[in-house]
């Protein structure tokens, strides 16, 4: 997705939900503005994801988790921070 759109005079990125390695549409087309807290300018638009979007994402991901094991995918924030999961 990552489609640039003009919103006011600022370039705005439009994103979908990132599921299983790619962006997909979500939120039944409804989007939320992401604002720069310092200026209040809209800097991106993201889907207003629904429960159905989450269910669909989990169903797409479940077969891989069963094959590879959940432990390998656990604690992504810890891994991103370079820490070992406990």
N, C-alpha and C positions, 0 to 999 in steps of 0.2 A: 504494500500500500504506500506508505510514505509519500503522499501526494502533497505537493506544495499548493497552498491556496492563499490568496490575498485576503487579509482581514485588516481593515483600516489601512495604515501605511506600513504595517509590519508583516514580514513573511511568516506564515503559520504552517506548521507541519500537521498533517492529518494521519493518525495511526489507527490500526485495527488491534485486535487482541493477538498477542503472540502465543501461539499454541503449536507445540511439537515442531519447532524450528521455523515457523513461518507466520506471517500476519494473516488473520482472517477477519472478515466483517463480523460485527457483533452489535448488540444493543438495539436491535430492530430499527437501525438507522438513526437512533437518537445519539447525539454527541454532546460531550461536556467540554467546556473551555478549560485549558490549563493556563493559569496566569503567572506572570513574573511577579513575585511578592513585593519586589522593590518598586515596580512601576505600575503594576496593575494591567499591563498590556497582555493580550492573549498571545501566547507563544506556541501553543499546540492545541489540537482537538483530539479527544480520545472517545471511544465508545462508552455509552452508559450501559454497561453489560447487565444482562438479566440472569436470573437463575437458570434459565434454559441454556444460555451461553456457557455458563460454568459447567452444567451437566454435559453438554456436548464436548467441551474441552477435556473433561475427566474421562469420558468414554473413549475419546481418541487416544488419550495417554495411557489408559489402563493396560492394554495388551503389552506395551513396552515395559511398563513397571513390573508386570508379572514375569516377563522373560528375564529382565536384568536385575530385579530385586529393588525394593524401595530404598534400602540402605545406601546404594550407590548414588541415589538422587537426593538423599536427605541433607538438610542444613545448607542450602545453596548460599545463604548470606554468610555463613561461617566460612565456606570455601572461598567466596568472593573476597573476604577479608583476609584470606591466607591462614585461617585458623583451622585446626582439626576439630571435627564435630565430636561432642562428648557422648 
